[in-house]
Structures are given as C-alpha cells and as structure tokens.
Amino acid sequence: MKANLQAKCLSRPKVQSSVTDAQAAGAIKDGIKEGSKTKMPAFAGKMSAGEIKALVAYVRSLKK
C-alpha cells in the first residue's frame, strides 16, 4: 500500500522560491505542525546548526 505523504517536490523552482533559507532551517529545527497534527518532526537536538545549514544547502542544490 502506498502512503500519501503530500510532500512537496523540493526540486521545483516554484517550491524553492516560496521558502527562504531561514524558513527552511526553522522547519528542520522546530518541525512543522498544522493544528494538533505534526507534519514534520523537529530535529533540534538531533542536528547541529551546521548540519541544518548544510541540509538547507543540499535541498537548494536539488533545484532543476
């Protein structure tokens, strides 16, 4: 059975331009919640600030 994660395609320019590096880093660090539902867990305490910055840079490199 295939799960429907409703994840955005991070290689699309429109998606890339809709989020700043600071917003992306904040989402990674603090997670994403919609109401009482957690859409993405927080990685604060699991990743260093440098690792989060490197992950944002990697996601930016996926842009087509």
Secondary structure as UniProt FT lines:
FT   TURN            10..11
FT   HELIX           13..17
FT   HELIX           21..30
FT   STRAND          32..34
FT   TURN            35..36
FT   STRAND          37..40
FT   TURN            45..46
FT   HELIX           49..61
//
